[in-house]
C-alpha cells in the first residue's frame, strides 16, 4: 500500500484527487489492503479496484464487471444506463478458451525483441483468428538477421508473412528479402505502412527491373524514388507533425481482394506516415502486375496495392490494426488469415 499512498500524495501535491484507484497485481489482494488504501487515500472502498493478472487479456473486462466498475462510474457521473449485458463478451471468452488448431504467421520487423512494439498488430491477428476458431502462432523474425542464406529456412514453415510499420534504414534488407520470398513462393503477404513501401520497392527492383528503385528515406540520392515525400499534394489535407495523421478516405476498386474483404467502395482508415508512393511510377507498376486497389480521393495517393497473379498479396499504407476489435475483426486481417488457412492445407 505504501507506493500507492505515495503516488496519491504526489497527485494531491499537483491539485489532483483521484476518484478511483486500480490496483495492478500478480496475486490476490486481501480486503484489508483495500480498506487501508481507501482510508489513507480518501477514496470510497467501492472505488478501489483490483486488476489481478488474467490468463486471457479480455477476461479483465469480466473481472471489472464483477467489481461493478461500470455502475460506479455511471453513478459518479449521474448517468442513467441500461444494465450491462455481458452475453456476447462471455461468449467471446468461451470461444478463445476453446480455439482448435493454429496458424503460424511470420512477423518480420526490427523491434521483435520487444513484442509490445507490435501489440496492436498481434491483437488484430488474434481477432481474425477468433473468427475462424484458430490460435495465431507468431514467429518473431528480426529483419536485421535475415539474409539471402537463411531467409528460406526462416520462412519455410509459415502460413503467412506480415511486414509491419517502422522507420529508418536499419533492417530494411531483411524485410525486402521476406517480401521477395512471399512473392516468389506464393505465400500470403500482408504489408502495413512501411510494409507496403517495402513491397513496392521489391517489386520495382526485381520484377519491373529498376534496380536502384528505392525510398528517399533510405537512399536520399536515388535516381528512382518510388517512395518519397510530396507536401504539395497535402495542401488540401489537415496534417499532423508534417505527416498524414488520422482518418482518411480510400476508394476501393471492384474485382480486387480489398473489395472482396471490405464489401464497400469507400472506406476510412487511420494513418501515421510521411512517405508516399510516387505516382509517376504507377503505370510501370501496374503494367508489371502490381495494381493499386485503393486510392485516396483527395490526393490520388495509392493506399492499397495487390499482385494480381498471387493467391493473396496485399499491402496498405494505413494502419488497419487500429480499427480491429475482438468481436469485430478488421476485414483485411480476416481475409489474410483465411488465405493463410488455405495456404496451410
C-alpha positions as CSV (number, residue, x, y, z in Angstrom):
1,X,0.0,0.0,0.0
2,X,2.9,2.4,0.6
3,X,3.7,3.0,-3.1
4,X,0.0,3.7,-3.8
5,X,-0.2,6.1,-0.9
6,X,2.9,7.9,-2.1
7,X,1.5,8.1,-5.7
8,X,-1.7,9.7,-4.4
9,X,0.2,12.1,-2.2
10,X,2.2,13.2,-5.3
11,X,-1.1,13.7,-7.3
12,X,-2.6,15.7,-4.5
13,X,0.5,18.0,-4.5
14,X,-0.5,18.8,-8.1
15,X,-4.0,19.5,-7.1
16,X,-5.4,16.2,-8.3
17,X,-7.6,14.0,-6.2
18,X,-8.3,10.5,-7.7
19,X,-11.9,9.3,-7.7
20,X,-10.9,5.7,-8.4
21,X,-7.8,3.6,-7.8
22,X,-7.0,0.5,-9.8
23,X,-4.5,-1.9,-8.1
24,X,-2.4,-3.9,-10.6
25,X,-1.2,-7.2,-9.1
26,X,0.1,-10.6,-9.9
27,X,-1.6,-12.1,-6.8
28,X,-4.8,-11.8,-4.9
29,X,-5.2,-8.7,-2.8
30,X,-6.7,-9.1,0.6
31,X,-9.7,-7.0,1.5
32,X,-7.7,-5.4,4.4
33,X,-5.4,-3.7,1.8
34,X,-8.4,-2.2,0.0
35,X,-9.6,-0.9,3.4
36,X,-6.3,0.7,4.1
37,X,-5.9,2.3,0.7
38,X,-9.5,3.6,0.9
39,X,-8.8,5.2,4.3
40,X,-5.4,6.8,3.6
41,X,-6.1,7.8,0.0
42,X,-9.6,9.2,0.8
43,X,-11.3,7.1,-1.8
44,X,-14.5,5.0,-1.4
45,X,-13.8,1.4,-0.9
46,X,-16.0,0.6,-3.9
47,X,-13.7,2.7,-6.0
48,X,-10.6,0.7,-5.0
49,X,-10.5,-1.8,-7.8
50,X,-8.3,-4.9,-8.1
51,X,-6.8,-5.7,-11.6
52,X,-5.2,-9.1,-11.0
53,X,-3.3,-10.8,-13.9
54,X,-5.6,-12.9,-16.0
55,X,-4.8,-15.7,-18.5
56,X,-6.7,-14.1,-21.3
57,X,-6.4,-10.3,-21.6
58,X,-10.1,-9.9,-22.4
59,X,-11.1,-11.6,-19.2
60,X,-10.2,-8.4,-17.4
61,X,-13.5,-6.9,-18.6
62,X,-15.3,-9.7,-16.7
63,X,-13.2,-9.1,-13.6
64,X,-14.0,-5.3,-13.7
65,X,-17.7,-6.1,-14.2
66,X,-17.8,-8.4,-11.1
67,X,-16.5,-5.4,-9.1
68,X,-19.3,-3.2,-10.6
69,X,-16.8,-0.7,-12.0
70,X,-19.3,0.3,-14.7
71,X,-22.0,1.0,-12.1
72,X,-19.7,3.1,-10.0
73,X,-18.6,5.2,-12.9
74,X,-22.1,5.7,-14.2
75,X,-23.3,6.7,-10.7
76,X,-20.4,9.1,-10.3
77,X,-21.4,10.9,-13.5
78,X,-25.1,10.6,-12.7
79,X,-25.7,8.6,-15.9
80,X,-28.9,6.6,-16.4
81,X,-27.9,3.5,-18.3
82,X,-29.4,0.1,-19.1
83,X,-28.0,-2.9,-17.2
84,X,-24.7,-4.2,-18.6
85,X,-25.2,-7.2,-21.0
86,X,-22.1,-9.4,-21.0
87,X,-23.6,-12.3,-23.0
88,X,-21.6,-11.7,-26.3
89,X,-18.5,-10.9,-24.3
90,X,-18.7,-14.0,-22.3
91,X,-19.3,-16.0,-25.5
92,X,-16.1,-14.5,-26.9
93,X,-14.1,-15.6,-23.8
94,X,-15.5,-19.2,-24.2
95,X,-14.5,-19.1,-27.9
96,X,-11.0,-18.0,-27.0
97,X,-10.6,-20.8,-24.4
98,X,-11.7,-23.4,-27.0
99,X,-9.6,-22.5,-30.0
100,X,-8.8,-25.5,-32.1
101,X,-5.6,-25.6,-34.2
102,X,-3.3,-22.7,-35.0
103,X,-2.0,-20.6,-37.9
104,X,1.7,-19.7,-38.0
105,X,2.4,-16.2,-39.1
106,X,5.9,-14.7,-39.6
107,X,6.1,-11.1,-38.3
108,X,9.3,-9.7,-39.8
109,X,10.4,-6.4,-38.1
110,X,13.3,-4.9,-36.3
111,X,11.7,-4.4,-32.9
112,X,10.8,-8.1,-32.4
113,X,12.7,-8.4,-29.2
114,X,10.0,-6.1,-27.7
115,X,6.7,-7.7,-28.6
116,X,4.7,-4.9,-27.2
117,X,6.0,-2.7,-30.1
118,X,3.6,-4.6,-32.3
119,X,0.8,-5.1,-29.8
120,X,-2.0,-3.6,-32.0
121,X,-1.0,-5.8,-34.9
122,X,-0.7,-9.0,-32.9
123,X,-4.1,-8.4,-31.2
124,X,-5.6,-7.7,-34.7
125,X,-4.2,-11.0,-35.9
126,X,-5.7,-12.8,-32.9
127,X,-9.1,-11.1,-33.5
128,X,-9.1,-12.5,-37.0
129,X,-8.0,-15.9,-35.7
130,X,-11.1,-15.9,-33.3
131,X,-13.3,-15.6,-36.4
132,X,-12.1,-19.0,-37.5
133,X,-11.7,-20.5,-34.1
134,X,-7.9,-20.6,-34.6
135,X,-5.0,-19.6,-32.4
136,X,-2.4,-17.3,-34.0
137,X,1.1,-18.6,-33.6
138,X,3.5,-15.7,-34.3
139,X,7.1,-16.4,-35.4
140,X,9.0,-13.4,-34.4
141,X,11.7,-12.7,-37.0
142,X,14.3,-9.9,-36.6
143,X,14.7,-8.4,-40.0
144,X,18.3,-7.4,-39.2
145,X,19.2,-11.1,-39.0
146,X,17.5,-12.1,-42.3
147,X,19.9,-12.6,-45.2
148,X,19.9,-14.4,-48.6
149,X,21.4,-17.6,-47.0
150,X,18.8,-18.0,-44.2
151,X,15.6,-16.4,-45.5
152,X,14.2,-19.7,-46.9
153,X,14.9,-21.6,-43.7
154,X,13.3,-18.9,-41.5
155,X,10.1,-18.7,-43.6
156,X,9.7,-22.2,-44.9
157,X,7.0,-23.4,-42.5
158,X,4.9,-20.3,-42.1
159,X,1.4,-19.9,-43.5
160,X,1.7,-16.2,-44.0
161,X,4.1,-13.3,-43.8
162,X,3.4,-9.9,-42.3
163,X,5.8,-6.9,-42.6
164,X,4.7,-4.1,-40.3
165,X,5.4,-0.4,-40.0
166,X,8.8,1.1,-39.0
167,X,11.2,3.8,-39.8
168,X,14.9,4.3,-40.8
169,X,17.2,2.1,-42.9
170,X,18.0,-0.5,-40.3
171,X,16.7,-4.0,-41.1
172,X,15.3,-2.9,-44.5
173,X,17.2,-5.6,-46.5
174,X,15.8,-8.4,-44.4
175,X,12.2,-7.0,-45.0
176,X,12.9,-6.9,-48.7
177,X,14.0,-10.5,-48.7
178,X,11.0,-11.6,-46.7
179,X,8.7,-9.8,-49.2
180,X,10.6,-11.3,-52.2
181,X,10.2,-14.8,-50.6
182,X,6.4,-14.3,-50.1
183,X,6.0,-13.1,-53.7
184,X,8.1,-15.9,-55.2
185,X,6.8,-18.7,-53.2
186,X,3.1,-17.6,-53.3
187,X,2.9,-17.2,-49.5
188,X,0.2,-14.8,-48.3
189,X,1.8,-11.5,-47.7
190,X,0.4,-8.6,-45.7
191,X,2.3,-5.3,-45.7
192,X,1.3,-2.5,-43.4
193,X,2.6,1.1,-43.8
194,X,6.3,0.6,-44.4
195,X,5.4,-3.0,-45.3
196,X,3.6,-1.6,-48.3
197,X,6.5,0.6,-49.3
198,X,8.8,-2.4,-49.0
199,X,6.6,-4.4,-51.3
200,X,6.6,-1.7,-53.9
201,X,10.4,-1.3,-53.8
202,X,11.0,-5.0,-54.0
203,X,8.6,-5.3,-57.0
204,X,10.1,-2.4,-58.8
205,X,13.6,-3.7,-58.3
206,X,13.0,-7.4,-59.1
207,X,10.0,-7.5,-61.4
208,X,9.9,-4.2,-63.2
209,X,13.7,-4.2,-63.4
210,X,14.6,-0.8,-62.0
211,X,17.4,-2.0,-59.8
212,X,18.0,1.3,-58.0
213,X,14.4,1.9,-57.2
214,X,14.2,3.0,-53.6
215,X,12.7,5.3,-50.9
216,X,14.2,8.7,-50.2
217,X,14.0,7.7,-46.6
218,X,16.7,5.0,-47.2
219,X,18.5,6.5,-50.2
220,X,18.3,10.2,-50.5
221,X,20.1,10.4,-53.8
222,X,18.3,7.6,-55.6
223,X,17.5,8.4,-59.2
224,X,14.3,6.4,-59.0
225,X,12.5,7.5,-55.8
226,X,9.4,5.2,-56.0
227,X,8.7,6.3,-52.4
228,X,9.0,9.9,-51.5
229,X,7.7,13.0,-49.6
230,X,5.2,15.1,-51.6
231,X,4.0,18.0,-49.5
232,X,2.4,19.8,-52.4
233,X,-0.3,17.0,-52.6
234,X,-1.0,17.5,-48.9
235,X,-2.3,21.1,-49.4
236,X,-6.0,20.3,-49.1
237,X,-5.5,17.9,-46.1
238,X,-5.3,18.5,-42.4
239,X,-2.0,17.1,-41.3
240,X,-0.2,16.4,-38.0
241,X,3.5,16.6,-37.5
242,X,4.0,17.1,-41.2
243,X,2.6,13.7,-41.9
244,X,-0.7,12.1,-42.9
245,X,-2.0,11.5,-39.4
246,X,-5.6,10.4,-38.6
247,X,-8.6,9.1,-40.5
248,X,-8.6,9.5,-44.3
249,X,-10.9,8.3,-47.1
250,X,-10.0,5.5,-49.5
251,X,-11.8,4.5,-52.7
252,X,-11.8,0.7,-53.2
253,X,-11.7,-0.7,-56.8
254,X,-14.0,-3.6,-57.7
255,X,-12.8,-7.1,-58.6
256,X,-9.9,-6.8,-56.1
257,X,-9.0,-8.7,-52.9
258,X,-9.6,-5.4,-51.0
259,X,-13.1,-5.1,-52.3
260,X,-13.9,-8.7,-51.5
261,X,-12.7,-8.1,-48.0
262,X,-14.4,-4.8,-47.3
263,X,-17.5,-5.3,-49.4
264,X,-17.5,-1.5,-49.8
265,X,-16.4,1.1,-52.4
266,X,-15.5,3.8,-49.8
267,X,-13.7,3.2,-46.5
268,X,-11.9,5.3,-43.9
269,X,-8.7,4.2,-42.3
270,X,-6.2,5.6,-39.8
271,X,-2.8,6.8,-41.0
272,X,0.5,7.8,-39.5
273,X,3.2,8.2,-42.1
274,X,5.2,10.8,-44.1
275,X,6.3,9.0,-47.2
276,X,4.1,8.0,-50.1
277,X,4.2,6.0,-53.3
278,X,5.4,8.2,-56.2
279,X,2.5,8.0,-58.8
280,X,4.9,8.7,-61.6
281,X,5.8,5.0,-61.4
282,X,2.2,3.8,-61.2
283,X,1.9,2.9,-64.9
284,X,5.1,0.8,-64.8
285,X,4.0,-0.9,-61.6
286,X,0.5,-1.9,-62.8
287,X,1.8,-3.0,-66.2
288,X,4.0,-5.4,-64.4
289,X,1.2,-6.9,-62.4
290,X,1.0,-5.0,-59.1
291,X,-2.2,-2.9,-59.1
292,X,-3.5,-0.1,-56.9
293,X,-6.7,-1.3,-55.4
294,X,-7.3,1.6,-53.0
295,X,-6.8,5.3,-53.7
296,X,-7.1,8.4,-51.5
297,X,-9.6,10.6,-53.4
298,X,-8.3,13.9,-52.1
299,X,-4.6,13.4,-53.2
300,X,-4.6,10.4,-55.6
301,X,-2.1,8.7,-53.3
302,X,-2.1,4.9,-53.5
303,X,-3.5,3.4,-50.3
304,X,-3.6,-0.4,-51.2
305,X,-1.6,-2.5,-53.7
306,X,-2.1,-6.1,-54.7
307,X,-0.4,-8.6,-57.0
308,X,-2.9,-9.9,-59.5
309,X,-1.3,-13.4,-60.1
310,X,-0.7,-14.1,-56.4
311,X,-3.1,-16.0,-54.1
312,X,-3.1,-13.2,-51.5
313,X,-0.6,-10.3,-51.6
314,X,-2.0,-7.1,-50.2
315,X,-0.2,-4.1,-48.7
316,X,-1.7,-0.9,-47.4
317,X,-0.3,2.5,-46.5
318,X,-2.7,2.9,-43.5
319,X,-2.9,1.0,-40.2
320,X,-5.9,-1.4,-40.2
321,X,-4.9,-2.8,-36.9
322,X,-6.2,0.4,-35.2
323,X,-9.8,-0.4,-36.1
324,X,-9.8,-4.1,-35.2
325,X,-11.8,-5.3,-32.3
326,X,-12.1,-8.7,-30.6
327,X,-15.8,-9.1,-31.8
328,X,-15.3,-7.1,-35.0
329,X,-12.0,-8.2,-36.5
330,X,-10.7,-6.0,-39.3
331,X,-11.8,-7.2,-42.8
332,X,-8.2,-7.2,-44.2
333,X,-6.9,-9.3,-41.3
334,X,-9.8,-11.7,-41.7
335,X,-9.1,-12.0,-45.4
336,X,-5.4,-12.5,-44.7
337,X,-6.0,-15.3,-42.1
338,X,-8.4,-17.0,-44.5
339,X,-5.7,-17.0,-47.1
340,X,-3.2,-18.4,-44.6
341,X,-5.5,-21.2,-43.7
342,X,-6.0,-22.0,-47.3
343,X,-2.2,-22.0,-47.8
344,X,-1.6,-24.3,-44.9
345,X,-3.9,-27.0,-46.2
